[in-house]
Amino acid sequence: MLGKLAGWDDTIVALATPPGIGAIGVIRVSGPDCFRIVGRLFPSKDLEQQPSHTLHVGFLKEGEETLDEVVVSLYRGPRSYTGEDVIEVSCHGSPYVLERVMQAILRQGARLARAGEFTQRAFLKGKLDLTQAEAVADLIASNTAASARTALHTIRGGFSRALSELREQLLQFSALIELELDFAMEDVEFADRGKFYALISNAEDMTGELLRSFKLGNVIRNGVSVAIVGKPNAGKSTLLNTLLNENRAIVSEIAGTTRDTIEEILNIDGILFRLIDTAGIRHHTTDVIESIGVGKSLEKMQQADIVVYLFDVMDGVEEVMGAVTTVQGRGAGPGALGGEAVDGRGGEAIAGAREAISGPTRADVQTAGKRFLWVGNKVDAMTEDAARRKFPLLPEAIFISAKEGRQVDLLKQRLVDQVLQGNTQTEGTIVTNARHYHALQQVDTALKAIRKGLDDGLPGDLLALDIRHCLYYLGGITGSEITNEDQLDYIFSKFCIGK
């Protein structure tokens, strides 16, 4: 299949810069006829006679009509992004001008590129492996320093080198083991089983480390959701506004002001946090709309990766500790969060909201797999030392003043610590792609099968079969073992047009 795709002999064109008005717009052309096609529109020079990696200024003309004054950049294959002849035409950034130039190039024999087709051709020409190609899309989509660093590391081949070294060592042992099969009657061993054990151990360690990195990689790529919960008037909306440094949420002294959830993005140290300000959770309400808001708060609490439980340091110790106990799932007695409303209307609304959360118990809804940060607010009305003495059973709590911004930076750092959990190195090889993660799981399973085969003293032909399985899954990550055209098309269809 790869051979058939690598034989593409047409020339493609696409806009390489975002659509819309700008100073310049770049049109990229790649393929065997790109010099001839663009040359017909560029009468100033014979582009087919010009050297690679040169720039040329002149007018693009179709017949007697001048399209634009442009800069033409020439890259001859294989010293180009796609490995083919490539021309980039820098035009003035008018959508009208760019469309005229594009149509003129299409009339000369090029066709519109599909999503990701330039990078797909680079992969098929051996300029990039599949992990590097996918990292190109990740880099384009990156919106934090951490996600950009991770993508750049993969583009430079950091991930590929680790996999290729392991694959090469496995290939060597596979070749030696299969050589033993040719001398089965002599009962000789060419492959040192002791060294093979060491290789498998190192491979398992590396694979395990990569698999563990996916949790951090997923956060770096997609961000982490943080639900800010607590009773009404605890200061949740004030805290959201302070974190964002803008008045995003309405703040008032009226309990139940926030009826619906408010979501905003905050970048802290290169990690995206999706902050969710929820309606205050209380069980005594006769307001049907507020009751529905309470149900949504419980739902967001269930969906969040981290829960910031905000309490008022001026509240009674028993009230706060009762809420903490309930949220942590150690009981749901009288006064528990999310209890029944006093009258029938509110009770029905809350019951309906709970049903929308797919039926788990209150404790399940509030605690399933959650990381909690206990935050005492309003230390502008009480000193931090006094607050700590008041709540000795919450030694890890952070005491802040959302109104005055005190200790909010500490809260931000705690949020980052919750994500990193001691993994401070974010510039090495980190798995961010779900396809890579699932393939690595299969590699890990194959390595365990090889180890078990060694332990059980399996014959060389069965060991060789397990090694081939492992090599296949490793090759699937980098693309060397992908033989399905639809699989490749799916991977590159997620790229943007022009890349």
N, C-alpha and C positions, 0 to 999 in steps of 0.2 A: 504493500500500500504506500509506504513512504517513497519508494522509488517512483511510483506513478505520480504522486503529488509533487515530488521534486522535479518532475518533468514539465511543470507548468511553463508555457512558452508565451503567455500573453502579458500585456503591460497594463498595470493598474494605476489609478489616480484617486486621490482623496484630499480633502482639506485637512491639514495637519494642525491647524490652530483652531481654537474655539470659534464657533459661529458668532457673528455680531460685529458691530463697528469697533475698529481698533486702528492703531497706527499702521500695522502691517498684517497681512495674512499670508500664510505659507501653504502652497499646494505641493504635495509630494507625488512624484511619479516614479514607479519602479518596474523594471522589466527589460527584456532584450531590445525593445524598440523605443525606449524612452528618449534616447539622444536624437533619433530620427524624427519622432513625433513632435517633441518640443522644438527641435531645430527648424521645422517647417514654419513655426510661428515666430521664430527669432532670426530675422534676416541680417542682423548686425554682424554675426559671425557664423562660421560653420562649426557647430557644436561637436559634431562627430570627430573633428580634428583637434579638439582642445584637450589638454591633459586633465587628469583626475585631480580632484580637490582644488579647483580653481573657481573664482567668482567672475561673473560677467554682467555688466550693466548695459541695458539697451531697451528697445521698445518691442513689445509683443504685438504682432500684427496678424490678422486673418484677412488675406487678400489685401485690399487697400485700407481696411479699417484698423486703426490703432486701438488696441485693447487696454494697454497700460504700459508705463515705464517700470521695469522690474529689475531685480537682481537674480541671476540664475546661478545656482550652486551645483557643480558637477561632481559626482562620485562614481568612479568606475568599479564594477565588481572585480574581485570579491572584497575590495576595501570599502565596503559600504555597510549600512545597517542591515540590509536584507541579504547581502552577499551578491546582489544583482547590480546592474547599472541603475543608478538612482539620480534623479534631478529634483531639486527643490526650488520652486519659483516663489520668490518673495515679492508680493504685490502690495499695493496700497490696500488698507483694511476695509474697504467698502464692500458690503455683502453683494452689491450689484456688480462691481468689478470682478470680484472673486468668482461669482457665478458665470460671468461671461467667459473668463479665462478657462474655467473648468469645462464648460460646454465646448469651447474651441478645441481643447485637448481631447475630449471624448470624440469629437467629429474627426479627429486625425487618426483614430483607431484604438485609443485606450478604452478601458472599461472602468466603472466605479469599483473601488475596493470594498470588500466586505469588512465587517468589524474584525479588527485584529489581524488582518491579512498581511500587513507588512511584517509584523512580528512573527506570524506563522511562517512566512517565507524565510525569515532569519533562522528560525528553528530548523526548517527543512533543509536549509543550506549549511547547517552545522555552525552557524555563528553563535547560537545560544542553545543550551539544553532547555528542557521544558520547565525546570524550576526557575531558571533565569528569565525565561520568557514570561512566566506567570508573575514574577517579581516586578517586571516592567509595569504591568497593570496595577500592581500593588503600590508602586512608587507614584504613579500618576494619581491614584486615588488617595494617597497619604495626606492626612491633615494634621499630623503632629510630628514633632522631631523624632520620637521613638519609632513611629511607623515608617518614617522615611529612612532612618538608620537601618532598620531591620531589612527593608526592601533592598537598599543599596548593598548591604552585606551579601544578600543572596545573588544579586546581579553580578557582583564581583566574583561569584563562584564559591563562596564560603561553604554553603550547604552542599553544593555539587562535589567539592573536593573531598569532604568527609565521606560521602557516599561512594565516590569513585575509588578511593583508597580501600574501603572495605570490600567493594565489588572485585577489585583486582586481586586482593588476597584470597578471596573465596574462589575466584577463577583458577588461581594457581593450585590451591588444594584440590579443587574439583578435577583439574587435569591430572594431578598425581594419583588421585584415587582411581580415576578411570584408567590410568596407565596400569595400575595394579590388576585390573580386570583382564588385561592382555596376558598377564603372567600368573593367572590364578593357579595354574598347576604347580608353579614353583613356590607358592606360599611366601611371597615377599611383600614388604611394605615400603613404598616410596614416600608416602606422606607420614611425617612425624606426628603421631597422635597427640603427643604432649604439646607441641606447638599449635596444633589444631584446637585443642582445648583452650589454650590461652587466647587464640584469635576469637573463638566463639564467646569467651567471657568478655573480652574487650568490645566485641560487636554488641553484645547484650547490654553492656553498660552504656555505650554510645546511643543505642536505640532507645533505651529507657530514659536517658537524659533528654533526648529529642522529644519523646512522647510527653514527658513531664513539662517541657517548655511550651506545649501547645496551650495550656491554660493561660499563661502570661501572654503568649502570642495572640490568642483570641481577643484578649483585653486590649492589647496594643492596636490591633487592627479594627476592632468593632466598638471599643469603649466599654464602660461598666455602668450599670444603672444603679442609682442610689435613691432610695425612697426616704424622704424626711417625714417621719410620723410622730404622733404624740397627741395629747388632748388639745382641745381648742384653747387658743390664746397662750400656747406655750412659746410662740415666737417663730413658728416654722416659716411663715412667709417673710418675716424680717430677716431670718437667717438666709433664705434663698436670695433676697435682694442684696444682702451684704456679700455673699459669696460671688454673685455676679457683678457687684459694684454698679447696680442700676435698680431702679424701682420697677421691677418686673411684676411683682405680685401686689395686690391691694392689701394694705395693712390697716387694721382698725381694732378698737377695743371690744367690738361686738363679737361675741362667741359665734362661731359658725360662719364667719365671713367667707372663707374659702369653701366653695361648694363642690368644685370639680378639681381634678388634678392639673397642675401646671408643670410642664417639662421644659428644661433648658439645658444647653450644653456648656460645660466648663472644662477648660484645658488646664490641668495641673501637672507640671513637670513632664509634659509630653504625653500624658494619658488623658483620654476624653472621659469625662464623667457626665452621664445623663442624669441631672438632678430632677427629682420629682417631688414637688410640693403637694402634699395630700391634704384632704379635708381633715379637720380635727376629729379624733376618734373618741366618742363618748356614747354611753348607753341610755342616758336620759334625754330624749329629744322627741318632740311632737311634730317636727318639721319633716315632711315626707322627702323633700328635695335634699335636705341635709342628711337624712338617713341613707339615701341613695349614694351621696358623696362618701359616707362612711364605708359603704360596701365597696365603692371603687378604691378607697384607701387600702382596705384589706386585700383587694385584688392586686394592686400595685406592690403592696408589701410582699405578697407571694411571688411576684415576678422579678423583684429586684435582686441584684447580686449582693448589695450591701444595704442594711437598714440603719439609718441614723435615728435613734429614738431620742427625741427632745423633750425634756421635762423642765418645769419651772422650779427653781431652787426655793421659791417661797411656798411651794405646796408642802403639805404634811408628809413626813417620812413614810408613814404607813401607806398613804395613797400612792406615792411614787414607787415604793418597793412592791406594793401589790400589783401595779401595772407592769413592773419589770418582771416579776415572777410569772405573770400571765403571758407576756410576750415571749418569754423564754420557754413557754410550754410546760411549766411545772404545775399546772392546775388552772381551772377556769371557774372559780367559785364566785360568790357574790361580789359585785363591783368589778368583775373582769372586763377587760376591753372588749367592745363589740357585743356586750350583753343586750338583752331584749329592751326595747323601748317601753316606756310606761304605758302608752295608750295603743290601741289596736292599729291605727294607721301607721305609726312609726314602726311598730313590730313587724307588720306585713312587709314594709319597705326593706327593712334590714334583712328579714328572712329571704326576700326575693334576691337581694344583693348577694347573700351567702350562696344561694342556689346557683347564681351566675359564676361562682368560683369553683364550680364542678364538685361540690359536695364534701370536701375534706372537713375535719373537725376544726374548731377555732384554733387550737394549738398548732395543728398541722398547717393551717393557712398562714399563721404568723411566724412559724419557726423553721419550716422545712429547708434545711441546707443553707440557712442564712448566716451572714456575718454581721454582728451588731456593734454599733458604737453608741455608748450611752453618753449623752451630752446634757449637762445641766446649764440652763440659760438664765439670764438676768442677774449675773453676779455684779451688775452695776447697783443692785439693791441690797446685795449682801457680799461680803468679801469672799474671795476664793477659799481662803483658809477656813472661814466659818462654814462654807458650803461643804468642804471636805469633812469637817468634823460632824456635820449634820448627817452626811450620807457615807458612813464608814464602810458599809457593805457594798459600795461601788468604787473600789480603789482604782479601777481603770477608767473611770469616767473623766470626761473633759469638761471643765467649767468655763463658760464663755459669756460674753455679753454680745449678742447678735446686734443689738441696737448701737453699741459703741465700737463694735469690731474687735473687741478684746479676745485674744486667744483663738481667733478664727484661723490664723495661719497654722496654729498647732492642729486644728481640726483638719485642715487641708493635708498636712503631712501625715496624719493618721489615716486619712483616706488612701493616700498613695501607699503607705505601709501595708494596709489591708490588701491591696492589689499585688504588690511585689512580694510580700511575705518572705523577706530576707533575700530574694533574688534581685540583687541590685545591678547585676550586669545585664543590660538590655541591648548590647551592641554585638554579641556573638551570634551564633546560629540559633535562631528561635523559629519554631514551626508556627506559621500563621495560617496555613492553607489546610482546609479540611481534607482535601484529596490526599495531600502528603501524610496527614495524620493517620488516615485509614490505611494507607499503603504501609506505613511504618508499623502499624499494629500487625499486619500480615507478615512483615519481615520479622517482627519479634516472635510471632508464633512459629515461623519457619526455623528460626535460630533455636528455639526451645526443642523443636523436633530433631534438629541436628544433634544437640547436646544429649537428648534422650537416646538417640541412635548410637552415639559414642558410648554412653553408659551401658547400653544393652549389648554392645559388641556387634552391632548390625554389620552385615557384609558390605563391601565397598559399593556395589551397585545400588543398594538402598540408600546409603549415605549420599551417593552422588545425586540421587533423585531429590532428596531433601535440599541439597545445596542448589540444585537447579531451580527449585521453587523459590528459594530465598533470592537468588540472582534475578529471577523474573520480577519479583515484587520491587527489588531495588531499581531495576531497569524501568519499571512502570513509573517511578517517581521522576526520573530524569527524562523519560520519553523514549529511551532506546528500545523498550519492549512493547511500546504501543503500536498495535497493528490495525486498529480500528479507525477508519476515516471519520466516522460519526463522533467518536470520542474526542479526536483532535478538534473537529469543528465546534463541538460543544465548549471545549476549554477556551478557544480563541473567540468564540461569539460573545464572551463577556467583556472583551476589550472594547475600547472606543473606536469609532471609525477614524482612520488616519494614522492609527498606531498598530 
